[in-house]
Amino acid sequence: MFKLFRVALFFVLLVSLSFSVPVVFAAASNPVRVHNGAFPAKIAFLHHNHLWFVDGYQPDAKPVQLTKSGLVQIIGWSPSGEWLAYTFEEQESFENIKELWVTNPVKHRSYLIEKRVNIINAHRSELPAWSPTNDTLAYLTSYRGQKEMELVSEDRTSLTIARMQKEKPLIKTVLSAKENLEDFTWEPDGNNLTVSYAASEKRPMIVERVTLDGQSSLLFSIEKEGVPGIEGMDQRSVVSMKWSPDGHYLAYFLHPNSGSTSADSNTIEVINMQNKRRIPLGTGLKYAEWFTWSPDSAKLAYIDGEGRDGNSNKRLTLFDVTAGERIVHADQKGQVDTHPAWLPGISSSLLFTRGPATDPLAEKNNGSVFKNRHIWMKPQHGNAKRLTSGPSTVSDYNVVPQINGNGFMFLRLSLDKQAFGSIYYQSLSASKPVEWIRGVDKDFGYYGNFLPPAFAVYQKK
């Protein structure tokens, strides 16, 4: 019942209070591949909410339209780059019941994986996810059913995997119709899943390991616990879990039993799985994209700060394992930080978006409060420096590091005149970026989070 109440309350808030500003598109031509020479990426992107694809490995290959109706949300590429997952709905619905599809845009093959998938767009912790090691997609479905001829008041949630085969996907239910099943994540080896169960009157918050055959074992539990600073409110569930690559730490958010409160603040923690010691890290918004481990498991980068607005009180922070599990603040006064992403390598640097803090209550309809944001880099040692620049009306978001560490891709938005954005590539050794694709949807997202991203990149290893 708590989950149903939370979802209902969330949608009321979304309708009545959200400053999410969908862009009203003027008539425009199709997207354009600006850089006709080969570039090392396959890119899926949205244009007018339809799915498009460009194979950058093929010189002069033009953008190809993959869907021509409805609304698409991109999930991402499989590890092999063969398959792209996305959700589809005929028209926008606050019920957020969608179809889950996978497509191979090169071989022109597509499969409907699931007709009913629950996606909560604002917080995205329940999105389908590819295994980190193979082309297996995991996802949650929820429904209200009947048990012994009586209406079930709790959501019953199932966890399912789809293994992509040469001919068709092999779909298998891992957990079926579980009460209070809240969230999941893949473990680093791609052979097991970690799932969380919300607290109930009968049991505490639980986190379990689940094999792909459905065998469960307890990882840890959290007894009844209040929300810091809010009398009478309890933590409800562990969500947006992220394993360190070495499997020694699990980072996560504690979701309170209030949809309104969770939209503004969630407790950030990491647990040392070797001694089961929980370490508080701060409070923030439970966006998976704002929460990432370095490739060597030495540091967790996350965005700390309360308030649902992405244009104020958002600070880049690091949890440093190698420095005695120390919290390191890497913010800059008067600025806001979002979208951290690590460059590859043991001595990796951190990329992120930074821009001036603005008044959360200011007018957002024209996006002016999100202007002048650019990509910065914090090296392993020393201060952060800005890598991209432009007029104050231009902003850069959704950075994607190049797998060889030589540069990065990002979405550039002109907030004053253009209805669409462009995907650019910036080499770390060059002074100016190169425009690859023009005509990518821009959306300020839920209170300026610029999520979900309007493009996804696959790079050959």
Order of alpha helices (4+ residues) and beta strands (2+ residues): alpha-beta-beta-beta-beta-beta-beta-beta-beta-beta-beta-beta-beta-beta-beta-beta-beta-beta-beta-beta-beta-alpha-beta-beta-beta-beta-beta-beta-beta-beta-beta-beta-beta-beta-beta-beta-beta
